[in-house]
Amino acid sequence: MKKVNFKPGNMIYPLPAVMVSCGDMDHVSNILTVAWTGTLCTNPPMAYIAVRPERHSYPLIRESGEFVINLTTKELAHATDYCGVRSGRDHNKWTDCRLTPVPADTVKCPLIAEAPVNIECKVRQVLELGSHHVFVADVTAVHVAEKYMDEKGTFHLEDAGLLAYSHGTYYSLGKSLGHFGYSIRRRKGNGRKSTKRPTGTYNKKGAKACGNEG
């Protein structure tokens, strides 16, 4: 297809829109919405968030060295947007959005009870890159909503109605197009590809990494 040459910029979309909780459960805490976030490593498990230094939450994360990544759903879309456009300097986002802070296991930051997944993180390194500083962190604990667990202990995150963010707009994730590895899965005798889930399905031990075979 024909291309148009754009100036360099951030065009890697869609992205997860997550709510990051920070601060101290017993004193000052806040929530900020972050889309510049993702996985860095499987073993050890590591993640990152990129935050502008002028954000109210920045010193809370920088000084404590801790934060929690809370995944979001279509039911949390309003709260997700609100926590991204309002400042914790002027608003109590917990109260305004009717979100419930609950204690974490390994950090002092509160978890958001309404989120389907809470990822506790401890900062390993801060990269001061420019407009954003990147907090490189170790994942120290993960909490998942029991309602998405089946009787075999498999976690069905696809049932949560996760949010995605693309070029200024929020979307809920659509229908599945195939599981990891479906393109090379052996076909059954009737010529159809097997629908068996590949390795990498979430279970009580966590998610296996998708292979980067490229």
Phi, psi and chi 1 to 4 in degrees:
 res  aa     phi    psi   chi1   chi2   chi3   chi4
   1 MET       -  152.4   64.2 -178.5   70.7      -
   2 LYS   -70.8  141.6 -170.1  174.3 -179.2  179.2
   3 LYS  -113.4  154.1  -53.7  -71.4 -177.4  175.4
   4 VAL  -116.6  132.1  175.4      -      -      -
   5 ASN   -81.7  113.1 -168.2   -9.1      -      -
   6 PHE   -95.5  158.9  -95.2   39.4      -      -
   7 LYS   -69.4  154.6   65.5  178.8 -179.0  180.0
   8 PRO   -56.9  137.3  -24.1   33.9      -      -
   9 GLY  -174.8 -177.5      -      -      -      -
  10 ASN   -86.4  103.5  -64.5  -41.4      -      -
  11 MET  -126.5   22.6  -70.3  -67.8  -72.7      -
  12 ILE   -89.0   96.6  -58.3  175.2      -      -
  13 TYR  -133.2  157.4  -69.5  110.5      -      -
  14 PRO   -77.7  168.5   30.5  -36.0      -      -
  15 LEU  -131.0  159.3  -63.1  164.4      -      -
  16 PRO   -74.3  139.1   27.2  -34.0      -      -
  17 ALA  -103.5  109.3      -      -      -      -
  18 VAL  -115.3  155.4  -56.5      -      -      -
  19 MET  -101.3  124.6  -69.9 -170.9  -73.8      -
  20 VAL  -103.2  121.3  174.6      -      -      -
  21 SER   -98.8  143.4   47.1      -      -      -
  22 CYS  -150.2  173.9   55.8      -      -      -
  23 GLY    92.9 -154.5      -      -      -      -
  24 ASP  -117.6  128.9 -169.2  -36.1      -      -
  25 MET   -54.7  -35.5  176.0   78.2 -173.6      -
  26 ASP   -94.3   -8.3  -61.5  -38.7      -      -
  27 HIS  -131.3 -107.1  -61.8   92.3      -      -
  28 VAL   -99.0  125.9  178.2      -      -      -
  29 SER  -138.3  163.0   64.7      -      -      -
  30 ASN  -154.0  168.0 -168.5   42.4      -      -
  31 ILE  -129.6  131.7  -53.3  168.4      -      -
  32 LEU  -128.2  149.0   74.8  155.8      -      -
  33 THR   -93.7  134.0  -61.8      -      -      -
  34 VAL  -132.6  133.2  170.3      -      -      -
  35 ALA  -109.5  -21.8      -      -      -      -
  36 TRP   -82.6   83.3  -66.3 -179.9      -      -
  37 THR  -153.6  160.1 -177.4      -      -      -
  38 GLY   171.6 -176.2      -      -      -      -
  39 THR   -89.1  140.8  -63.0      -      -      -
  40 LEU  -112.0  -35.7  -75.3  172.7      -      -
  41 CYS  -157.2  147.7 -173.7      -      -      -
  42 THR   -88.2  -46.1  -59.4      -      -      -
  43 ASN  -135.4  103.3 -173.1   20.6      -      -
  44 PRO   -75.2  154.4   30.1  -36.9      -      -
  45 PRO   -66.9  125.7   23.1  -31.7      -      -
  46 MET  -139.5  148.2  -64.0  177.3   66.3      -
  47 ALA  -140.0  174.9      -      -      -      -
  48 TYR  -145.7  157.3   78.9   91.8      -      -
  49 ILE  -134.6  148.3   58.7  172.0      -      -
  50 ALA  -114.8  126.3      -      -      -      -
  51 VAL  -132.4  138.9 -178.5      -      -      -
  52 ARG   -71.1  136.2  -69.6 -179.3 -179.5  -88.2
  53 PRO   -59.9  -25.3  -25.4   34.8      -      -
  54 GLU   -79.3   -8.7   58.3  -93.1   27.5      -
  55 ARG   -66.8  145.2  -65.2  -70.4  -65.8  -90.8
  56 HIS   -58.8  -34.0  176.1   64.3      -      -
  57 SER   -77.1  -18.2  -64.9      -      -      -
  58 TYR   -55.4  -52.8  178.8   88.5      -      -
  59 PRO   -65.8  -29.2   20.6  -31.4      -      -
  60 LEU   -62.8  -41.6  -64.5  177.6      -      -
  61 ILE   -74.4  -43.6  -59.9  171.4      -      -
  62 ARG   -62.5  -43.0 -175.1   94.6 -167.8 -145.3
  63 GLU   -77.3  -35.9  -67.9  168.1   13.2      -
  64 SER   -85.8  -28.8   68.6      -      -      -
  65 GLY    70.7   25.5      -      -      -      -
  66 GLU  -142.7  151.8  -60.9  176.6  -17.0      -
  67 PHE  -164.2  167.1   60.2   89.6      -      -
  68 VAL  -127.0  128.3  178.3      -      -      -
  69 ILE   -90.7  119.5  -63.0  173.5      -      -
  70 ASN  -111.6  116.2  -56.4  -85.6      -      -
  71 LEU   -68.4  153.7  -60.1 -167.2      -      -
  72 THR  -119.7  158.9   57.7      -      -      -
  73 THR  -129.2  174.2   63.9      -      -      -
  74 LYS   -62.7  -29.9   57.8 -175.9  179.4 -178.2
  75 GLU   -68.9  -22.6  -73.1   78.4   14.6      -
  76 LEU  -100.2   11.3  -68.0  170.6      -      -
  77 ALA   -60.5  -44.4      -      -      -      -
  78 HIS   -62.6  -46.4 -179.5  -86.7      -      -
  79 ALA   -64.1  -37.5      -      -      -      -
  80 THR   -61.8  -45.6  -58.7      -      -      -
  81 ASP   -67.3  -44.6 -175.6   64.9      -      -
  82 TYR   -58.4  -43.7 -173.8   92.3      -      -
  83 CYS   -71.2   -9.9  -69.4      -      -      -
  84 GLY   -96.9  -19.2      -      -      -      -
  85 VAL  -113.3  -11.1  -62.3      -      -      -
  86 ARG  -107.4  146.8  -66.0  -62.6 -172.1 -166.1
  87 SER   -97.2  139.9  173.2      -      -      -
  88 GLY   -67.2  -11.1      -      -      -      -
  89 ARG   -66.3  -31.4  -64.3 -175.9 -177.5   93.8
  90 ASP  -116.2  -12.0  -50.5  -49.1      -      -
  91 HIS  -136.6  144.3  -61.5  -90.1      -      -
  92 ASN   -92.8   99.2 -175.7  -33.5      -      -
  93 LYS   -69.1  -29.2  -60.1  178.2 -172.3  179.1
  94 TRP   -58.9  -49.0  -63.9   98.4      -      -
  95 THR   -71.1  -46.6  -58.0      -      -      -
  96 ASP   -59.5  -38.3  -66.9   -6.9      -      -
  97 CYS   -98.5    1.9  -63.2      -      -      -
  98 ARG    55.5   45.7  -61.2 -179.6 -179.8  178.6
  99 LEU   -98.9  149.9  -62.7  173.7      -      -
 100 THR  -108.2  116.3  -51.4      -      -      -
 101 PRO   -80.9  132.8   28.5  -31.6      -      -
 102 VAL  -131.2  149.9  -66.0      -      -      -
 103 PRO   -63.9  143.8  -20.2   32.4      -      -
 104 ALA   -89.9  177.1      -      -      -      -
 105 ASP   -95.5  -36.9  -72.2  -15.4      -      -
 106 THR  -120.7   -7.6   64.0      -      -      -
 107 VAL  -129.7  164.7  -62.1      -      -      -
 108 LYS   -85.9  -13.7  -66.6 -178.5  179.4  179.1
 109 CYS   -67.4  146.6  -44.2      -      -      -
 110 PRO   -77.8  151.6   26.3  -32.3      -      -
 111 LEU   -89.1  156.9  -46.0  176.5      -      -
 112 ILE   -94.3  113.1  -61.6  176.6      -      -
 113 ALA   -60.5  -33.5      -      -      -      -
 114 GLU   -76.4  -11.5  -68.7   76.5   10.4      -
 115 ALA   -77.8  143.3      -      -      -      -
 116 PRO   -72.0  -24.8   27.8  -35.7      -      -
 117 VAL  -141.0  134.4  177.5      -      -      -
 118 ASN  -122.8  127.3  -42.2   94.9      -      -
 119 ILE  -117.8  108.7  -55.7  167.7      -      -
 120 GLU   -78.9  134.0  -61.2 -179.2   26.1      -
 121 CYS  -134.2  141.8  -61.2      -      -      -
 122 LYS  -121.0  127.0  -69.4 -170.0  175.3 -177.8
 123 VAL   -66.9  129.6  177.7      -      -      -
 124 ARG  -100.0  -35.0  175.2 -173.4  -72.3 -149.7
 125 GLN  -156.3  147.2 -176.4 -179.6    6.9      -
 126 VAL  -118.6  124.0 -179.0      -      -      -
 127 LEU  -105.8  112.4  -56.7  175.8      -      -
 128 GLU   -88.8   92.6  -60.9 -177.0    2.4      -
 129 LEU   -93.2  -27.4  -60.5 -179.7      -      -
 130 GLY   160.8 -119.9      -      -      -      -
 131 SER   -61.4  -29.9   64.4      -      -      -
 132 HIS  -121.4  146.0  -70.0   67.9      -      -
 133 HIS  -106.2  135.7  -69.0 -176.6      -      -
 134 VAL   -99.1  124.2  175.5      -      -      -
 135 PHE   -95.1  106.9  -68.0   96.6      -      -
 136 VAL   -87.4  125.4  176.6      -      -      -
 137 ALA  -136.8  151.6      -      -      -      -
 138 ASP   -85.5  136.4  -66.2  -58.0      -      -
 139 VAL   -82.8  119.1  173.9      -      -      -
 140 THR  -105.9  -15.1   53.4      -      -      -
 141 ALA  -166.8  151.9      -      -      -      -
 142 VAL  -134.9  134.8  175.5      -      -      -
 143 HIS  -119.3  136.4  -54.3  -98.0      -      -
 144 VAL  -126.7  149.1  -60.1      -      -      -
 145 ALA   -70.9  128.0      -      -      -      -
 146 GLU   -62.7  -27.0 -169.2  175.4   40.6      -
 147 LYS   -63.3  -19.3   64.8 -175.0  -69.8 -173.5
 148 TYR  -100.1   10.3  -59.1  117.4      -      -
 149 MET   -96.4  137.4  -59.7  -75.4  -69.0      -
 150 ASP   -95.9 -178.3   65.9   19.0      -      -
 151 GLU   -66.5  -17.4   65.8  -79.3   -3.4      -
 152 LYS   -92.6   -0.3  -64.0 -178.8 -179.8  179.1
 153 GLY    85.7   13.4      -      -      -      -
 154 THR   -87.9  135.7  -59.6      -      -      -
 155 PHE   -95.8  119.8 -179.1   50.1      -      -
 156 HIS  -101.9   78.9  -65.8  -80.4      -      -
 157 LEU   -64.7  -23.9 -174.7   57.2      -      -
 158 GLU   -65.9  -15.9   68.1  -84.9   12.1      -
 159 ASP   -87.4   -3.0  -65.1  -25.3      -      -
 160 ALA   -82.7  -13.4      -      -      -      -
 161 GLY    69.8   51.5      -      -      -      -
 162 LEU   -63.7  150.6  -65.3  174.9      -      -
 163 LEU   -91.8  148.2  -86.8 -169.2      -      -
 164 ALA  -129.9  157.5      -      -      -      -
 165 TYR  -125.3  128.4  177.4   81.2      -      -
 166 SER  -141.1  110.0 -177.7      -      -      -
 167 HIS    53.4   46.7 -148.6 -132.9      -      -
 168 GLY    91.4    2.4      -      -      -      -
 169 THR  -128.7  142.6  -57.5      -      -      -
 170 TYR   -93.1  142.0  -56.9  100.0      -      -
 171 TYR  -135.2  150.3  -61.8   89.8      -      -
 172 SER   -92.7  145.3   59.3      -      -      -
 173 LEU   -67.3  142.9  -63.4 -174.3      -      -
 174 GLY   -92.2 -156.6      -      -      -      -
 175 LYS   -70.6  154.6   65.6  178.9 -178.5  179.7
 176 SER   -71.8  138.5  170.1      -      -      -
 177 LEU  -105.6   -4.9  -59.8  178.8      -      -
 178 GLY   148.8  151.6      -      -      -      -
 179 HIS   -88.4  160.7  -64.3  -67.9      -      -
 180 PHE   -54.1  127.8  173.8   74.3      -      -
 181 GLY    90.7    2.4      -      -      -      -
 182 TYR   -63.9  -24.8   83.8   97.3      -      -
 183 SER   -70.3  -19.7   62.1      -      -      -
 184 ILE  -120.2    9.5   58.9  172.0      -      -
 185 ARG   -68.2  143.1 -162.3  161.7  -54.1  126.9
 186 ARG   -66.5  143.6  -71.6 -175.8  -64.2  178.7
 187 ARG   -85.0  150.3  -65.3 -179.6  179.9  -87.5
 188 LYS   -73.9  176.3  -66.0 -178.5  177.1 -179.4
 189 GLY   -62.1  -25.9      -      -      -      -
 190 ASN   -84.2    4.1   58.0   10.4      -      -
 191 GLY    90.8   -8.1      -      -      -      -
 192 ARG   -87.3  147.6  -64.2 -178.5  179.0  178.3
 193 LYS   -72.8  144.4  -70.5 -176.9  179.2  179.4
 194 SER   -62.2  140.8  169.5      -      -      -
 195 THR   -96.4    5.5   57.6      -      -      -
 196 LYS   -61.4  135.1 -177.7  179.4  178.1 -178.6
 197 ARG   -64.4  138.0  -73.7  178.4  179.3  -93.2
 198 PRO   -77.4  168.4   31.0  -36.2      -      -
 199 THR   -60.6  144.9   56.3      -      -      -
 200 GLY   119.7   -6.6      -      -      -      -
 201 THR   -63.5  141.1  -60.5      -      -      -
 202 TYR   -69.0  136.2  -71.7   87.5      -      -
 203 ASN  -142.8 -172.8   52.8   40.2      -      -
 204 LYS   -61.0  -22.8  -72.2 -176.5  178.0  178.9
 205 LYS   -87.1   -0.5  -65.1 -177.8 -179.9  179.6
 206 GLY   103.3  179.9      -      -      -      -
 207 ALA   -89.6  135.5      -      -      -      -
 208 LYS   -74.5  150.2  -65.0 -179.3 -179.9  179.2
 209 ALA   -74.3  143.3      -      -      -      -
 210 CYS   -75.2  141.8   61.3      -      -      -
 211 GLY   -76.4  130.5      -      -      -      -
 212 ASN   -96.2   81.5  -64.4  -44.1      -      -
 213 GLU   -87.6   -4.8  -62.8  -63.5  -21.3      -
 214 GLY   -62.7      -      -      -      -      -
